[in-house]
Each structure stands twice: as structure tokens, then as C-alpha cells.
């Protein structure tokens, strides 16, 4: 019996598009990207902000001993890694971080024509299968 996994779409943005997203995402230059997101009832969120929110929540709840917290904390504190994750955005469809395959594939299909233009350099689709996703390195107690 195969399991049904949910999916997530992420895009790597150009430097300029990433700056505009970090500034709130209302710039006219982002219109093609925003139009795709709106067509799929998706919100655009950069990975750095998501990581920072996770760290803040873990700290507020006293959950700072987990391998995922430690790994994420080191990531957002590293200027090179922080810059990388500010350029990667996740699309939250109907407020959900992961969603059905058909929703992910439709969003991906609409984003792919933007690759190579002034906004997007790459589009990736990830599934929720833990075996296919990075786990905290052993140095963080994993």
C-alpha cells in the first residue's frame, strides 16, 4: 500500500525579486509572480522568515534542545545561509504549507514559465515524505 504524500512548491528568486519580497512583496515588478500566487490562492513566504518564526516559537515554548531547533538556529545566524534562504520562497496554498499533488503540480506549471526571467531562477516541488527531506545533521543531536 503506497502512502499519499502532500507537496510543497518553492522557488528561488533573483536577487532583486528576493529584495522586493523581503520589503513586503507589493512592488509592481513582482506582478507576474503575485498573479500566479493569487490564481492558486497562495501566499508567498521566504524561507528565512519561516525559519526565524520557527526559532522564535521554539524559544518562546522552551523547546530549544531539539535537533531541528539547533540546526535552524545555526542556519539563520549564518549570514551566507541567511542570504540563501531569503532568496527561496515557499507557496502556502490556502494557508497550508503542504497540499495535494494536483494543487502543487498546477502551481508548479504556472511558475515554470517565469524561470529564467527577471524574477525566478528555479522552481522545486517537494513531497512530505521524511525520507526525501533533509534531516538535522548528527552534530545537532539527530
MDTraj code that builds the backbone (N, CA, C; nanometers):
import mdtraj as md
import numpy as np

residues = "UNK UNK UNK UNK UNK UNK UNK UNK UNK UNK UNK UNK UNK UNK UNK UNK UNK UNK UNK UNK UNK UNK UNK UNK UNK UNK UNK UNK UNK UNK UNK UNK UNK UNK UNK UNK UNK UNK UNK UNK UNK UNK UNK UNK UNK UNK UNK UNK UNK UNK UNK UNK UNK UNK UNK UNK UNK UNK UNK UNK UNK UNK UNK UNK UNK UNK UNK UNK UNK UNK UNK UNK UNK UNK UNK UNK UNK UNK UNK UNK UNK UNK UNK UNK UNK UNK UNK UNK UNK UNK UNK UNK UNK UNK UNK UNK UNK UNK UNK UNK UNK UNK UNK UNK UNK UNK UNK UNK UNK UNK UNK UNK UNK UNK UNK UNK UNK UNK UNK UNK UNK UNK UNK UNK UNK UNK UNK UNK UNK UNK UNK UNK UNK UNK UNK UNK UNK UNK UNK UNK UNK UNK".split()
xyz = np.array([
    [0.0847, -0.1186, 0.0000],
    [0.0000, 0.0000, 0.0000],
    [0.0890, 0.1247, 0.0000],
    [0.0719, 0.2098, -0.0961],
    [0.1525, 0.3310, -0.1011],
    [0.0841, 0.4418, -0.0222],
    [0.1673, 0.5259, 0.0372],
    [0.1135, 0.6368, 0.1146],
    [0.0904, 0.7567, 0.0234],
    [-0.0056, 0.8368, 0.0600],
    [-0.0342, 0.9596, -0.0131],
    [0.0425, 1.0731, 0.0543],
    [0.1359, 1.1318, -0.0168],
    [0.2134, 1.2424, 0.0388],
    [0.1555, 1.3749, -0.0085],
    [0.1737, 1.4764, 0.0741],
    [0.1413, 1.6119, 0.0330],
    [0.2672, 1.6733, -0.0280],
    [0.2500, 1.7902, -0.0897],
    [0.3601, 1.8527, -0.1619],
    [0.3708, 2.0003, -0.1274],
    [0.4853, 2.0568, -0.1634],
    [0.5115, 2.1984, -0.1426],
    [0.5916, 2.2485, -0.2622],
    [0.5599, 2.3685, -0.3051],
    [0.6346, 2.4321, -0.4137],
    [0.7181, 2.5456, -0.3555],
    [0.8447, 2.5460, -0.3954],
    [0.9358, 2.6546, -0.3595],
    [0.9984, 2.7089, -0.4869],
    [1.0311, 2.8362, -0.4828],
    [1.1003, 2.8996, -0.5953],
    [1.2213, 2.9748, -0.5424],
    [1.3281, 2.9692, -0.6177],
    [1.4449, 3.0513, -0.5882],
    [1.4322, 3.1765, -0.6737],
    [1.4428, 3.2903, -0.6083],
    [1.4226, 3.4182, -0.6759],
    [1.5546, 3.4829, -0.7145],
    [1.5460, 3.5745, -0.8082],
    [1.6611, 3.6582, -0.8406],
    [1.6881, 3.7484, -0.7204],
    [1.8062, 3.8069, -0.7165],
    [1.8399, 3.8953, -0.6049],
    [1.7373, 4.0074, -0.5899],
    [1.7028, 4.0705, -0.7005],
    [1.6084, 4.1837, -0.6961],
    [1.4704, 4.1394, -0.6495],
    [1.4202, 4.0292, -0.7022],
    [1.2884, 3.9804, -0.6610],
    [1.2883, 3.9442, -0.5129],
    [1.3973, 3.8842, -0.4651],
    [1.4063, 3.8492, -0.3232],
    [1.4024, 3.9744, -0.2363],
    [1.4738, 4.0781, -0.2783],
    [1.4705, 4.2055, -0.2049],
    [1.3281, 4.2591, -0.1964],
    [1.2582, 4.2555, -0.3082],
    [1.1218, 4.3088, -0.3124],
    [1.0269, 4.2265, -0.2255],
    [1.0439, 4.0954, -0.2237],
    [0.9613, 4.0107, -0.1363],
    [0.9894, 4.0447, 0.0092],
    [1.1180, 4.0613, 0.0440],
    [1.1546, 4.0953, 0.1819],
    [1.0994, 4.2317, 0.2235],
    [1.0771, 4.3192, 0.1259],
    [1.0218, 4.4521, 0.1536],
    [0.8695, 4.4516, 0.1593],
    [0.8085, 4.3364, 0.1451],
    [0.6635, 4.3279, 0.1570],
    [0.5923, 4.2728, 0.0357],
    [0.6595, 4.2643, -0.0763],
    [0.6028, 4.1994, -0.1933],
    [0.5005, 4.2784, -0.2723],
    [0.4918, 4.4099, -0.2491],
    [0.3898, 4.4892, -0.3180],
    [0.4416, 4.5606, -0.4429],
    [0.5677, 4.5425, -0.4768],
    [0.6258, 4.6138, -0.5905],
    [0.5645, 4.5685, -0.7228],
    [0.5399, 4.6624, -0.8141],
    [0.4822, 4.6278, -0.9440],
    [0.5644, 4.5249, -1.0222],
    [0.6978, 4.5257, -1.0028],
    [0.7823, 4.4296, -1.0749],
    [0.7481, 4.2847, -1.0418],
    [0.6884, 4.2629, -0.9256],
    [0.6538, 4.1270, -0.8825],
    [0.5200, 4.0791, -0.9373],
    [0.4527, 4.1625, -1.0154],
    [0.3166, 4.1313, -1.0614],
    [0.3017, 3.9917, -1.1223],
    [0.3917, 3.9455, -1.2088],
    [0.3724, 3.8106, -1.2646],
    [0.3760, 3.7007, -1.1582],
    [0.4653, 3.7139, -1.0625],
    [0.4762, 3.6150, -0.9551],
    [0.3546, 3.6206, -0.8635],
    [0.3144, 3.7403, -0.8283],
    [0.1970, 3.7588, -0.7423],
    [0.0710, 3.7086, -0.8120],
    [0.0601, 3.7321, -0.9416],
    [-0.0576, 3.6853, -1.0164],
    [-0.0683, 3.5334, -1.0124],
    [0.0441, 3.4645, -1.0269],
    [0.0421, 3.3176, -1.0184],
    [-0.0021, 3.2755, -0.8788],
    [0.0548, 3.3368, -0.7773],
    [0.0173, 3.3019, -0.6399],
    [-0.1322, 3.3243, -0.6171],
    [-0.1823, 3.4382, -0.6597],
    [-0.3247, 3.4681, -0.6400],
    [-0.4141, 3.3700, -0.7146],
    [-0.3736, 3.3311, -0.8338],
    [-0.4516, 3.2363, -0.9128],
    [-0.4665, 3.1020, -0.8399],
    [-0.3711, 3.0706, -0.7554],
    [-0.3720, 2.9434, -0.6823],
    [-0.4046, 2.9627, -0.5338],
    [-0.4578, 3.0792, -0.4985],
    [-0.4894, 3.1109, -0.3598],
    [-0.3695, 3.0824, -0.2688],
    [-0.2525, 3.1276, -0.3129],
    [-0.1284, 3.1009, -0.2400],
    [-0.0663, 3.2298, -0.1873],
    [-0.0024, 3.2161, -0.0737],
    [0.0749, 3.3242, -0.0162],
    [0.2224, 3.2905, -0.0391],
    [0.3031, 3.3942, -0.0584],
    [0.4463, 3.3780, -0.0828],
    [0.5201, 3.4135, 0.0457],
    [0.6077, 3.3228, 0.0895],
    [0.6811, 3.3465, 0.2136],
    [0.8258, 3.3021, 0.1965],
    [0.9203, 3.3877, 0.2319],
    [1.0588, 3.3435, 0.2168],
    [1.0978, 3.2488, 0.3295],
    [1.1897, 3.1590, 0.2974],
    [1.2301, 3.0545, 0.3912],
    [1.2943, 3.1124, 0.5159],
    [1.3700, 3.2200, 0.5011],
    [1.4344, 3.2797, 0.6176],
    [1.3299, 3.3213, 0.7205],
    [1.2253, 3.3892, 0.6765],
    [1.1211, 3.4327, 0.7699],
    [1.0532, 3.3139, 0.8368],
    [1.0285, 3.2079, 0.7608],
    [0.9670, 3.0880, 0.8183],
    [1.0599, 3.0257, 0.9225],
    [1.1893, 3.0200, 0.8917],
    [1.2856, 2.9643, 0.9865],
    [1.2927, 3.0505, 1.1123],
    [1.2979, 3.1824, 1.0944],
    [1.3060, 3.2730, 1.2091],
    [1.1821, 3.2611, 1.2975],
    [1.0660, 3.2458, 1.2358],
    [0.9433, 3.2286, 1.3134],
    [0.9466, 3.0974, 1.3919],
    [0.9941, 2.9898, 1.3288],
    [1.0062, 2.8615, 1.3974],
    [1.0980, 2.8746, 1.5187],
    [1.2130, 2.9404, 1.5022],
    [1.3084, 2.9582, 1.6110],
    [1.2458, 3.0399, 1.7239],
    [1.1795, 3.1488, 1.6901],
    [1.1162, 3.2328, 1.7921],
    [1.0098, 3.1551, 1.8694],
    [0.9313, 3.0764, 1.7979],
    [0.8272, 2.9966, 1.8630],
    [0.8892, 2.8906, 1.9546],
    [0.9941, 2.8244, 1.9080],
    [1.0616, 2.7232, 1.9902],
    [1.1196, 2.7874, 2.1158],
    [1.1795, 2.9040, 2.1011],
    [1.2367, 2.9730, 2.2170],
    [1.1281, 3.0161, 2.3140],
    [1.0173, 3.0648, 2.2629],
    [0.9061, 3.1063, 2.3492],
    [0.8476, 2.9886, 2.4266],
    [0.8541, 2.8696, 2.3668],
    [0.7984, 2.7497, 2.4302],
    [0.9033, 2.6667, 2.5034],
    [1.0260, 2.7167, 2.5120],
    [1.1318, 2.6441, 2.5812],
    [1.1727, 2.5147, 2.5131],
    [1.1545, 2.5084, 2.3819],
    [1.1861, 2.3866, 2.3063],
    [1.3141, 2.4064, 2.2256],
    [1.4224, 2.4380, 2.2961],
    [1.5477, 2.4707, 2.2285],
    [1.6497, 2.3573, 2.2294],
    [1.6111, 2.2414, 2.2745],
    [1.7055, 2.1293, 2.2790],
    [1.6875, 2.0312, 2.1638],
    [1.5915, 2.0548, 2.0768],
    [1.5676, 1.9608, 1.9673],
    [1.6712, 1.9802, 1.8564],
    [1.7050, 1.8736, 1.7859],
    [1.7991, 1.8869, 1.6742],
    [1.7507, 1.9854, 1.5682],
    [1.6210, 1.9862, 1.5385],
    [1.5699, 2.0778, 1.4364],
    [1.5864, 2.2231, 1.4791],
    [1.5579, 2.2535, 1.6058],
    [1.5774, 2.3900, 1.6547],
    [1.7240, 2.4307, 1.6402],
    [1.8142, 2.3458, 1.6894],
    [1.9569, 2.3793, 1.6876],
    [2.0068, 2.4039, 1.5451],
    [1.9667, 2.3184, 1.4544],
    [2.0074, 2.3299, 1.3141],
    [1.9522, 2.4586, 1.2526],
    [1.8258, 2.4866, 1.2799],
    [1.7619, 2.6055, 1.2237],
    [1.8225, 2.7323, 1.2825],
    [1.8521, 2.7311, 1.4121],
    [1.9137, 2.8476, 1.4775],
    [2.0485, 2.8790, 1.4121],
    [2.1320, 2.7773, 1.3922],
    [2.2625, 2.7965, 1.3286],
    [2.2447, 2.8498, 1.1861],
    [2.1450, 2.7992, 1.1165],
    [2.1199, 2.8416, 0.9783],
    [2.0856, 2.9896, 0.9706],
    [1.9944, 3.0368, 1.0546],
    [1.9550, 3.1782, 1.0443],
    [2.0615, 3.2723, 1.0992],
    [2.1512, 3.2202, 1.1843],
    [2.2585, 3.3037, 1.2380],
    [2.3784, 3.3145, 1.1439],
    [2.3850, 3.2293, 1.0433],
    [2.4950, 3.2298, 0.9468],
    [2.4580, 3.3250, 0.8325],
    [2.5339, 3.4339, 0.8135],
    [2.4974, 3.5325, 0.7106],
    [2.4865, 3.4747, 0.5692],
    [2.5720, 3.3806, 0.5338],
    [2.5673, 3.3220, 0.3996],
    [2.4405, 3.2384, 0.3837],
    [2.4106, 3.1559, 0.4839],
    [2.2902, 3.0728, 0.4769],
    [2.1644, 3.1584, 0.4854],
    [2.1684, 3.2626, 0.5678],
    [2.0527, 3.3519, 0.5782],
    [2.0234, 3.4163, 0.4430],
    [2.1273, 3.4635, 0.3753],
    [2.1083, 3.5257, 0.2434],
    [2.0492, 3.4260, 0.1449],
    [2.0966, 3.3019, 0.1491],
    [2.0436, 3.1980, 0.0600],
    [1.8947, 3.1773, 0.0848],
    [1.8554, 3.1658, 0.2108],
    [1.7162, 3.1353, 0.2432],
    [1.6228, 3.2550, 0.2248],
    [1.6770, 3.3746, 0.2183],
    [1.5947, 3.4913, 0.1860],
    [1.5573, 3.4926, 0.0383],
    [1.6313, 3.4177, -0.0431],
    [1.6023, 3.4110, -0.1870],
    [1.5077, 3.2969, -0.2224],
    [1.4803, 3.2086, -0.1271],
    [1.3919, 3.0943, -0.1524],
    [1.2561, 3.1239, -0.0906],
    [1.1526, 3.1129, -0.1714],
    [1.0174, 3.1352, -0.1205],
    [0.9367, 3.0064, -0.1285],
    [0.8473, 2.9932, -0.0335],
    [0.7538, 2.8812, -0.0297],
    [0.6161, 2.9368, -0.0591],
    [0.5378, 2.8605, -0.1318],
    [0.4000, 2.8984, -0.1626],
    [0.3074, 2.8214, -0.0699],
    [0.2323, 2.8948, 0.0115],
    [0.1346, 2.8366, 0.1028],
    [-0.0007, 2.8453, 0.0333],
    [-0.0553, 2.7319, -0.0055],
    [-0.1820, 2.7282, -0.0780],
    [-0.2964, 2.7189, 0.0220],
    [-0.3880, 2.8155, 0.0142],
    [-0.4991, 2.8233, 0.1099],
    [-0.4486, 2.8185, 0.2534],
    [-0.3351, 2.8830, 0.2769],
    [-0.2777, 2.8901, 0.4106],
    [-0.2031, 2.7660, 0.4554],
    [-0.1965, 2.6653, 0.3715],
    [-0.1322, 2.5389, 0.4090],
    [0.0103, 2.5317, 0.3543],
    [0.1014, 2.4828, 0.4372],
    [0.2416, 2.4688, 0.3988],
    [0.2628, 2.3546, 0.2997],
    [0.1838, 2.2481, 0.3128],
    [0.1860, 2.1363, 0.2178],
    [0.0435, 2.1116, 0.1707],
    [0.0310, 2.0578, 0.0488],
    [-0.1007, 2.0470, -0.0132],
    [-0.1017, 1.9310, -0.1119],
    [-0.2181, 1.9020, -0.1649],
    [-0.2364, 1.7877, -0.2546],
    [-0.1505, 1.8004, -0.3803],
    [-0.1151, 1.6859, -0.4354],
    [-0.0311, 1.6803, -0.5549],
    [-0.0887, 1.7644, -0.6687],
    [-0.2194, 1.7554, -0.6931],
    [-0.2770, 1.8289, -0.8068],
    [-0.2621, 1.9797, -0.7887],
    [-0.2771, 2.0291, -0.6663],
    [-0.2589, 2.1724, -0.6407],
    [-0.1130, 2.2119, -0.6624],
    [-0.0220, 2.1281, -0.6153],
    [0.1211, 2.1565, -0.6312],
    [0.1614, 2.1562, -0.7784],
    [0.1135, 2.0584, -0.8520],
    [0.1516, 2.0490, -0.9931],
    [0.0936, 2.1626, -1.0765],
    [-0.0259, 2.2065, -1.0435],
    [-0.0854, 2.3197, -1.1155],
    [-0.0066, 2.4479, -1.0877],
    [0.0295, 2.4692, -0.9619],
    [0.1090, 2.5859, -0.9250],
    [0.2464, 2.5801, -0.9919],
    [0.3084, 2.4646, -0.9863],
    [0.4395, 2.4464, -1.0494],
    [0.4328, 2.4779, -1.1993],
    [0.3301, 2.4281, -1.2657],
    [0.3153, 2.4509, -1.4105],
    [0.3032, 2.5996, -1.4427],
    [0.2356, 2.6751, -1.3569],
    [0.2208, 2.8186, -1.3814],
    [0.3473, 2.8973, -1.3465],
    [0.4294, 2.8437, -1.2568],
    [0.5534, 2.9120, -1.2194],
    [0.6675, 2.8856, -1.3176],
    [0.6705, 2.7682, -1.3761],
    [0.7829, 2.7316, -1.4631],
    [0.8096, 2.8307, -1.5766],
    [0.7073, 2.8908, -1.6394],
    [0.7369, 2.9894, -1.7443],
    [0.8109, 3.1143, -1.6934],
    [0.8109, 3.1372, -1.5625],
    [0.8811, 3.2531, -1.5066],
    [1.0307, 3.2276, -1.4876],
    [1.0711, 3.1002, -1.4912],
    [1.2120, 3.0651, -1.4706],
    [1.2967, 3.1238, -1.5831],
    [1.4053, 3.1887, -1.5424],
    [1.4954, 3.2497, -1.6398],
    [1.4631, 3.3946, -1.6690],
    [1.3522, 3.4425, -1.6171],
    [1.3152, 3.5822, -1.6346],
    [1.3704, 3.6671, -1.5215],
    [1.3151, 3.7853, -1.5020],
    [1.3683, 3.8767, -1.4015],
    [1.3312, 3.8422, -1.2569],
    [1.2477, 3.7384, -1.2369],
    [1.2007, 3.7085, -1.1018],
    [1.2467, 3.5744, -1.0458],
    [1.2415, 3.4705, -1.1255],
    [1.2601, 3.3338, -1.0755],
    [1.3768, 3.2660, -1.1461],
    [1.4627, 3.2014, -1.0660],
    [1.5735, 3.1254, -1.1247],
    [1.5475, 2.9754, -1.1238],
    [1.4624, 2.9286, -1.0313],
    [1.4390, 2.7846, -1.0204],
    [1.3081, 2.7593, -0.9461],
    [1.2402, 2.6497, -0.9818],
    [1.1185, 2.6048, -0.9127],
    [1.1400, 2.4596, -0.8724],
    [1.1067, 2.4283, -0.7465],
    [1.1198, 2.2917, -0.6965],
    [0.9892, 2.2456, -0.6337],
    [0.9611, 2.1168, -0.6503],
    [0.8453, 2.0541, -0.5852],
    [0.8998, 1.9519, -0.4860],
    [0.8551, 1.9603, -0.3623],
    [0.8978, 1.8691, -0.2569],
    [0.7774, 1.7920, -0.2058],
    [0.8010, 1.6657, -0.1679],
    [0.6926, 1.5909, -0.1048],
    [0.7166, 1.5864, 0.0462],
    [0.6166, 1.5430, 0.1198],
    [0.6237, 1.5431, 0.2656],
    [0.6816, 1.4140, 0.3232],
    [0.7299, 1.3254, 0.2383],
    [0.7914, 1.2015, 0.2843],
    [0.9228, 1.2351, 0.3547],
    [0.9342, 1.2071, 0.4855],
    [1.0578, 1.2400, 0.5572],
    [1.1829, 1.1787, 0.4943],
    [1.1690, 1.0651, 0.4294],
    [1.2843, 1.0005, 0.3656],
    [1.3402, 1.0842, 0.2510],
    [1.2607, 1.1752, 0.1969],
    [1.3040, 1.2587, 0.0851],
    [1.3433, 1.3997, 0.1269],
    [1.3434, 1.4264, 0.2565],
    [1.3700, 1.5612, 0.3047],
    [1.4902, 1.5621, 0.3974],
    [1.5648, 1.6725, 0.3972],
    [1.6839, 1.6775, 0.4817],
    [1.6477, 1.6682, 0.6295],
    [1.7288, 1.5952, 0.7004],
    [1.7137, 1.5818, 0.8448],
    [1.8302, 1.6546, 0.9111],
    [1.8123, 1.6987, 1.0353],
    [1.9229, 1.7677, 1.1025],
    [2.0484, 1.6804, 1.1053],
    [2.1639, 1.7397, 1.0784],
    [2.2889, 1.6643, 1.0837],
    [2.3162, 1.6101, 1.2245],
    [2.3958, 1.5054, 1.2312],
    [2.4269, 1.4388, 1.3583],
    [2.4854, 1.5354, 1.4611],
    [2.5588, 1.6361, 1.4167],
    [2.6199, 1.7310, 1.5103],
    [2.5166, 1.8052, 1.5950],
    [2.3910, 1.8030, 1.5525],
    [2.2850, 1.8702, 1.6276],
    [2.2048, 1.7726, 1.7128],
    [2.2533, 1.6511, 1.7247],
    [2.1886, 1.5532, 1.8109],
    [2.0850, 1.4677, 1.7423],
    [2.0856, 1.4670, 1.6098],
    [1.9866, 1.3877, 1.5360],
    [2.0223, 1.2405, 1.5379],
])
top = md.Topology()
chain = top.add_chain()
for i, resn in enumerate(residues, 1):
    res = top.add_residue(resn, chain, resSeq=i)
    for name in ("N", "CA", "C"):
        top.add_atom(name, md.element.get_by_symbol(name[0]), res)
traj = md.Trajectory(xyz[None], top)
